[in-house]
Amino acid sequence: MSGRPLTCEEVIEQLFDYLDRELDGQQAADIERHLHRCRDCFTRAEFEKRLRARVAATGTAEAPPRLRRRIRDLIDRFDDEDDATR
């Protein structure tokens, strides 16, 4: 355990690194200890976890061919317009 408990501000500043598992064991343990005692920070961490899960789940579906063609046509059109202005 580190010398003093983390403040809510410190936890929020490190929350994304914590969720990405980019902190060392001691830092993660300090945040987990704070989350066990602070309902506000726990709620924020749970919200971020759920949001990440939903975003990850939506990224797995492939766009239908028709939508991909429409997007490609738009990109090509903008590329053509950009080339014409040069």
VENMO-V280060 format. One record per residue. PHI is phi in whole degrees, -180 to 180 (* if undefined). Layout:
{{PHI} {PHI}}
//
This chain:
{{*} {-75} {-62} {-137} {-67} {-73} {-85} {-59} {-60} {-65} {-65} {-63} {-62} {-103} {-59} {-67} {-64} {-63} {-66} {-85} {58} {-102} {-98} {-73} {-56} {-68} {-63} {-63} {-64} {-63} {-67} {-59} {-62} {-65} {-63} {-71} {-107} {-116} {-64} {-62} {-70} {-60} {-63} {-63} {-63} {-65} {-59} {-63} {-61} {-67} {-61} {-61} {-64} {-67} {-64} {-63} {-68} {-75} {-79} {-91} {-83} {-89} {-67} {-64} {-55} {-62} {-65} {-62} {-64} {-63} {-66} {-61} {-62} {-64} {-62} {-61} {-63} {-67} {-63} {-63} {-64} {-66} {-64} {-70} {-87} {-84}}
//
